[in-house]
Structure formats: C-alpha cells, structure tokens
Amino acid sequence: MDSSIVYLEPVGGESVSRSENIAVVESYLNGLARKNLTSVPFAPGITFEGPLMPKLAGRETIIGFLTSILPFIKGIEIKQHIADGDYVATVFDMETVNGVDHVVDLCLIVDGLLTEVRAFYYPGQSSQ
C-alpha cells in the first residue's frame, strides 16, 4: 500500500482571495439562516453530499433540497473558517427544531461560485 498523500486540485478557474472565498461560504450559510437562498452564488454544476444522503448534483436540485430543510433551521453560529486555496472548511453550530447540530462544511469555490459542499456533522442530542 502506498502511504503517500494525494492532494486534489480543482481544474481551471481563476484563483480568488481567501476573504472572497470565505464571503461566498458566508453568503451560503447566511442564506440558510435567513431562509433566503437568492443571493448565494451557486455554480450550475454544484454538488452536495452529506453523511445521511446520496450525492446531489445541479443548481436546481441543490436549491430544491436546501429549500426543503429551511423550515427546520432556527439559526447558525459560525465558529471558524479554515481556508486553503479554493477550499474553505467552516465549523458551525446549526440550531434546528430538533436541537443543535455541530457541522463542518467543506466547500470548493471556483471563479467566485460555490461548486461543491461536503457536509460533516454530529447531530445534537434531543433533550428529554
């Protein structure tokens, strides 16, 4: 078994600044928190995958999915952004009607557009 590490780099696109990439991710998270996704710069071929669902692809599919979960979101508190090139990993707490989920979204931004979201989260415990 080869023990080397392979880094995947996005193909094409212009490099944008760290702050511009973070602004794209924040527009996505603010859109979720405000229940309004109209200002989120989704790429036409965006993909989204999470731990409890199949990989979704395409702008309209992603908007449809996210719109379906908006009623469950009560708020988002961003804890930290970690940026590396065109990738931004954001650690945040998402308050839902079922409690607080601790989330890390790994986002790829290409040419100022949100191109990929990979969600990792630990669902909060419901209080009983």
Secondary structure by P-SEA (a helix, b strand, c coil): cccbbbbbbbcbbbbbcaaaaaaaaaaaaaaaaaccccccccccbbbbbcccccccccaaaaaaaaaaacccccccccccccccccbbbbbbbbbccccccccccccccccccccbbbbbbbbbbbcc
